[in-house]
Amino acid sequence: MPSNPILEVSDLACERGEQRLFEDLSFAISSGELIRVQGENGKGKTTLLRTLCGFVQPVQGSVRWAGRDIHEWDDLFHSQMCYLGHANAIKDELSALENLQIGAGLTGVEVAETVALEALRRMGLRRREHLPVRVLSQGQRRRVALSRLLVGEAKLWILDEPLTALDVGAVELMQELIGEHLSKGGMAIFTTHQLLQVAGVEIRHLVLA
Amino acid sequence: MNRLSLIDLLWLVIRRDMLLAMRRRADVLTTLIFFVMVASLFPLGVGPEADMLRKMAGGVLWVAALLASMLSLPRMFSADHVDGTLEQIMLAPQSLTVMVLGKIVAHWMLSGLPLVLIAPVLGLQFDMSAAAIWTLMLALLLGTPVLSMIGAVGAALTLGLRGGGVLVSLLVLPLTIPVLIFGTGAVEAVNSGLDAVSNLALLGAFLLFALVFSPFVAAQALRISME
């Protein structure tokens, strides 16, 4: 166990239908740490991440944030975490800027237009901020979704396949962003089938067999 | 970084859903056109006898409004569910109940309010008196939000289920019968020269009851559906 753990998972077991996906899973993550969840398709990587968010009730075990079960005070927990799932959670009818501002607003955070524009430009979407998302490529849509990470102050990032559809440049940018997040005391748990390396950070691997 | 208050959040959800609907007008127009078509078919089918049309007007317009409001119910949460927005909404530290209330209000403004506004025009097809038309509008104004609120619970419960669109109608329609009875009763009371206040008061009571309970119940149903 790392020292001073913040998110603790103890004896976790999850099922989908009648099938047990994983059991007796225990780990902890604290500031500055990065965990990669690995496993073959169908082994429960997404289910684990959704369980850590509180969407899925485990059949056994607990997920604790700062010592308390996440279901007991999930408002505080959710204000300190950011989850990006398979789906981008963006609307085709809205522009990239509208998506970012409204999307952040729905999670309770008010983002100024200048801050949102800066985040989109950092994600390589300069001159595309006001275009409807439906005219953007899949990779650009993913960048819009990932720009949410830049406008919040979440300590814990839970990222499900964040590199999907991203080109080499965007993958490098993502690695840079994760590095910055960790250096500021953040932590991240992610799944990916692609290669992800963060300079100066040792990635811990959690394998679901 | 500022945190939004509950009122700001409620307004944001309403504004967002209205903005999306304005950029995807077909969804709003479908409900309205369906209402107009169903209500217009009856005079064509039963003939031009004014007396009979006046008698059936309240019932026909209310049933048409009820069916039209069912059309848009499955979409209340499903688009947000499919594109992942609903997950983000549920992770917000703010109250999910308030967000659901915002979605219900937006749904009513997009699918219920247009029916209230177009109803007088359709009332003329049925040779309704001015008093009956005003009563119909008032009854729809009180009753259509209840349809959206009951519908929200059904839409949340059937979210992600195969055939959820049909299921939500089967689930919701029986629960809306009291609204139909008292909504129609208000118009019939005016047609018979009676006072419609009691029927309207009951519709108002349904509205308050639904306003208190349905956003909370729908929010809990969403949590169950998202597991």
Interface residues (C-beta under 8 A of the other chain):
Chain A: C53 G54 F55 V56 Q57 D75 L76 H78 S79 M81 Y83 G85 H86 A87 N88 A89 I90 K91 E93 L94 E98 I102 G103 G105 L106 T107 G108 V109 E110 V111 V151 G152 E153
Chain B: M1 N2 R3 L4 D8 L9 L12 V13 R16 L19 L20 R23 R24 V82 D83 G84 T85 E87 Q88 I89 M90 L91 A92 P93 Q94 M99 M226 E227
